Amino acid sequence: MIVVTTPTGQIGSQVVANLLAANEPVRVIARDPDRLAAEVRAKVEVVQGSSDDESVLMRALEGAECLFLVVPPSFATNDVGEYYLRFTRPVCRAIESKRVKRVVTVSGVGRRIAVNAGPVTASFAKDVEIERTGVDLRALWCPGFMENLLRQVDALNHQAAFFAPILPDLRAPLVATRDIAASGAKLLLDRSWTGQGGVAVLGPEDLSCNDMARILTDVLGKPIRFHSVPGDEYKTQLIRFGATEAFAQGLMDMYAAKDSGLDNAEPRTPENTTPTTFRQWCEEILKPAFLS
Ligand SMILES: NC(=O)c1ccc[n+]([C@@H]2O[C@H](COP(=O)([O-])OP(=O)(O)OC[C@H]3O[C@@H](n4cnc5c(N)ncnc54)[C@H](OP(=O)(O)O)[C@@H]3O)[C@@H](O)[C@H]2O)c1
């Protein structure tokens, strides 16, 4: 039995689909089971509740062999580090109590770099906490998701631009969540690995934001430019859209670390290079959202 958290999320939903396609028994933790697709709900066991609730985790992990763990992102936290640990500590107690064998979890890139990178650093603290339990662990070391651009569909439509507080010509990996889910499912289905470590999931190529603008221009059929925003301006915007000061500052710290090469910290290899190109993702996912 494999237990999956955030089964309605970008990565979790695709992990569930991959596991069901392999005929694997799956149990999910869902706050609202009605948000699961009907065909998924028919095939999985559901434990209803939040994945930071120890009693929910204890029930979900009863008799389970593996756990796929995603800490859901939150704009509303007043302490990014503590927020990740709030989800991690009960998981650790439950995997110890229920003798779970393997955990696969989503993290950022740059574990070996000592820098404050906001939510990325918080995800590493999560991994350290899980490692202390002694469970076999693989952290998926992910750079920025292509899906982050879906939040800027309005800007692409109305301003023919997208925005971030990033150097425009810095090339870095970016990855589609389908590749992360495929890597996660592969690890969950593979019973041969042991020990603890990370598996980078780097997408097929390194691109700068200006490279992305050129591809967007081709795919969307209109000139798109990238606008590198000063950090303070970006932070003010985030807070205006409902983020807490702590969350907004965490993202600023993360972007500053990315400008210093955080996402380039893992050398690219054939094993950590994954297939979905930004152009393919734009054609299949972004363009339909842009047109609708
Ligand atoms: N974005 C990036 O560039 C990036 C890069 C590296 C790593 N990451 C990491 O990736 C993770 C996010 O993955 P994702 O994009 O797949 O997430 P996502 O799509 O935002 O999914 C989050 C899901 O979590 C569920 N959820 C929210 N609060 C919950 C709670 N209290 N208990 C249980 N479920 C809850 C929500 O489902 P319901 O509303 O249905 O409950 C939602 O579907 C984060 O840990 C982030 O640090 C992100």
The ligand as a Tripos MOL2 file, in Angstrom:
@<TRIPOS>MOLECULE
LIG
   48    52     1     0     0
SMALL
NO_CHARGES

@<TRIPOS>ATOM
      1 N1          6.5260   25.8280   -7.1610 N.am      1 LIG1
      2 C1          7.8140   25.5490   -7.2710 C.2       1 LIG1
      3 O1          8.5060   26.0910   -8.1350 O.2       1 LIG1
      4 C2          8.4420   24.5570   -6.3390 C.ar      1 LIG1
      5 C3          9.7770   24.1810   -6.5150 C.ar      1 LIG1
      6 C4         10.3440   23.1950   -5.6720 C.ar      1 LIG1
      7 C5          9.5670   22.6190   -4.6670 C.ar      1 LIG1
      8 N2          8.2600   23.0130   -4.5100 N.ar      1 LIG1
      9 C6          7.4580   22.3690   -3.4630 C.3       1 LIG1
     10 O2          6.3700   21.7120   -4.0840 O.3       1 LIG1
     11 C7          5.2990   21.5980   -3.1350 C.3       1 LIG1
     12 C8          3.9980   21.9970   -3.8110 C.3       1 LIG1
     13 O3          3.6130   20.9670   -4.7080 O.3       1 LIG1
     14 P1          2.3320   21.1670   -5.6640 P.3       1 LIG1
     15 O4          2.5920   22.3410   -6.5600 O.co2     1 LIG1
     16 O5          2.0230   19.8560   -6.2640 O.co2     1 LIG1
     17 O6          1.2340   21.5880   -4.6270 O.3       1 LIG1
     18 P2         -0.2440   22.1160   -4.9690 P.3       1 LIG1
     19 O7         -0.6870   21.7720   -6.3350 O.co2     1 LIG1
     20 O8         -0.3020   23.5610   -4.5740 O.co2     1 LIG1
     21 O9         -1.1060   21.2020   -4.0390 O.3       1 LIG1
     22 C9         -1.3520   21.4540   -2.7660 C.3       1 LIG1
     23 C10        -2.5290   20.5930   -2.3880 C.3       1 LIG1
     24 O10        -2.4530   20.5110   -0.9930 O.3       1 LIG1
     25 C11        -3.7280   20.3580   -0.4980 C.3       1 LIG1
     26 N3         -3.7050   20.9680    0.8330 N.ar      1 LIG1
     27 C12        -3.6180   22.2580    1.1440 C.ar      1 LIG1
     28 N4         -3.5860   22.3960    2.4810 N.ar      1 LIG1
     29 C13        -3.6690   21.1380    3.0060 C.ar      1 LIG1
     30 C14        -3.6970   20.6000    4.3050 C.ar      1 LIG1
     31 N5         -3.6690   21.3840    5.3860 N.pl3     1 LIG1
     32 N6         -3.7600   19.2570    4.4600 N.ar      1 LIG1
     33 C15        -3.8220   18.4620    3.3860 C.ar      1 LIG1
     34 N7         -3.8080   18.9030    2.1340 N.ar      1 LIG1
     35 C16        -3.7260   20.2350    1.9490 C.ar      1 LIG1
     36 C17        -4.6780   21.0510   -1.4520 C.3       1 LIG1
     37 O11        -5.7370   20.1610   -1.6720 O.3       1 LIG1
     38 P3         -7.2140   20.4110   -1.1260 P.3       1 LIG1
     39 O12        -7.4820   21.8730   -1.2010 O.co2     1 LIG1
     40 O13        -8.0360   19.5650   -2.0520 O.co2     1 LIG1
     41 O14        -7.1910   19.8940    0.2790 O.co2     1 LIG1
     42 C18        -3.8620   21.1740   -2.7440 C.3       1 LIG1
     43 O15        -4.4180   20.4460   -3.8060 O.3       1 LIG1
     44 C19         5.6440   22.5140   -1.9570 C.3       1 LIG1
     45 O16         6.0680   21.7240   -0.8750 O.3       1 LIG1
     46 C20         6.8090   23.3500   -2.4880 C.3       1 LIG1
     47 O17         7.7070   23.7080   -1.4760 O.3       1 LIG1
     48 C21         7.6920   23.9520   -5.3170 C.ar      1 LIG1
@<TRIPOS>BOND
     1     1     2 1
     2     2     3 2
     3     2     4 1
     4     4     5 ar
     5     4    48 ar
     6     5     6 ar
     7     6     7 ar
     8     7     8 ar
     9     8     9 1
    10     8    48 ar
    11     9    10 1
    12     9    46 1
    13    10    11 1
    14    11    12 1
    15    11    44 1
    16    12    13 1
    17    13    14 1
    18    14    15 2
    19    14    16 1
    20    14    17 1
    21    17    18 1
    22    18    19 2
    23    18    20 1
    24    18    21 1
    25    21    22 1
    26    22    23 1
    27    23    24 1
    28    23    42 1
    29    24    25 1
    30    25    26 1
    31    25    36 1
    32    26    27 ar
    33    26    35 ar
    34    27    28 ar
    35    28    29 ar
    36    29    30 ar
    37    29    35 ar
    38    30    31 1
    39    30    32 ar
    40    32    33 ar
    41    33    34 ar
    42    34    35 ar
    43    36    37 1
    44    36    42 1
    45    37    38 1
    46    38    39 2
    47    38    40 1
    48    38    41 1
    49    42    43 1
    50    44    45 1
    51    44    46 1
    52    46    47 1
@<TRIPOS>SUBSTRUCTURE
     1 LIG1         1 GROUP 0 **** ****
